[in-house]
Amino acid sequence: MKTIFVKTKDIEKKWYIVDAAYERVGKIATKVATILRGKHKPTYSPHMDVGDFVIIINAEKVQLSGRKKDNKLYYRHSGYPGGLRSETFAKMIVRKPTYPLEHAIKGMLPKGPLGRDFFRHLKVYAGENHPHASQKPEQLSI
């Protein structure tokens, strides 16, 4: 029996589009992270980038379950003593509408150079318009 490794030149990358309007953050994040890594393909290999590109539209209309809208906090630190700042999901979605989805998806990707490459294949937009129509993305149902 022989192990077959896919060559970089043989990898075909497709484009998918996801409409995040009125969907849950975690549900979208798990599906998109799987597509970015390439786990949906039979040629998946954990040490190679065999994943596809994903465009997410309507990120500003994403939802959370329960009371997390007011209770979920996002933290950042300035690096100085006492420099810890926190912000609720409700305020963050107004200030940076794409951040909650990007943050959730980035946390589900591997840490290191390969994970950063996967994250570069993600395009998140607050509204419905995106500049990737020429790639002819396929609709991905969540």
N, C-alpha and C positions, 0 to 999 in steps of 0.2 A: 504494500500500500504506500502511496506517495502523497505527501502533503502538497497542495497546490497553493501558491502565493500569487495574488493578482499583481500585475505590474502597474506602475503609476500611469503609464501611457494608455492602459486598457480601462482605466476608471472613467466612467461617464457620469457627469454631475448634472442632475436635473434641478429645475427651479420649482418651488412650491409656494403657493400663497395661502395664508390663513387669515380669516376674518375673525378678529378677537372680540367683536361686539357682543356684549352680554354673556360672555363665557367666563369660567373661573380661571384664575391665574395659574393654579397648580395643574389643572387639566391641560391647558395649552402648553405649559412649560415642559411637562413630561413628554408629550407627543413631539414637540419641536426638538427637544434635546436628543431624542431617539433618531429623528431624521438627520440632524446635524452630524451625529456620530456615524451614521450609516448602518445602524443595527437592524434596519428593516430590509437590508440587502443580503442575499446569500453569500456575497463576497466579503462580508464584514471581517475585519481584522482589527484587534484593539490597538495595535501600534501604527496603523496607517489611517490617513484621511480618505475614507471612501464615502463620506457623507455628501449630502446635497445642500443646496442653498435654500433658505427659507425667508420669505417676505411676510411680515405680520402687519396688517392694516387695522385701523380703528382701535389702537392700543389705549386710547383715552376712555373707551367705553367698557373696559375690562372690569370684572367684579370679583369680590371676595365673598365667601360664605360667612354666615353668622354676623357677629359684631366686630369682625376684624377691621372693618373700614375705619373705626375710631380707635381700636386697640393695637393694631399692628404698627410697630415702630421701625423706622429705618435710621441707622446710626452712622455718623461720620465723626472723625476726630481731626483736629487741626494739627496735632503734634505737640501742642503746648499744654502745660498743666492746666486742668480744668477746661480743656478744649473739646469735650465730648458734646455733640449736638444730636438731638433726636427729632424726628418728624413723623407724624402719623401718615398712614396710607392716603387719607382724604386730602391732606395738604400736599403730599408728594405728587399725586396724580394731577393736581392743578398746576404745580410748579414745573414738573418734568413728567409729562404723560407717558413717555416710553420707559422710564426707569424701572417701575415695578416688574414689568415683564422681563426686561433685560437682566435685572438682578436675580430673578427666580431661575431663568434659563442658565445664566452663567454659573450659578451655584450647582447645577446638575451636570455640568461638563467637567472633564478631568482638569486637574490643576497642572500647569506647566505649558511648554511651548505648543504641544498638540491641542490642548484645550483652547488656547488663544487663537489658533488657526481655525478651530471650529466656530468660535464666537465671531470671527470676521465674516463668516458665511451667513450670519443672521442680519437681516435688515428690518428694523422696526419703525413704523410710522404712526403718528398720532391720528391722522385722518385717513380718508379713503384713497388719496392720491399717492402714487409712488412712481419713480422714474425707471422702473424695470419692465415695462411692457414689451420691449423688444426681445426679452429672454423667453417670452411666451410661457409664464408660469402656470402650472396646473393647480386647480383648486384642491385644497387638502381639507377634508372634513374632520372635525374634532369629535 
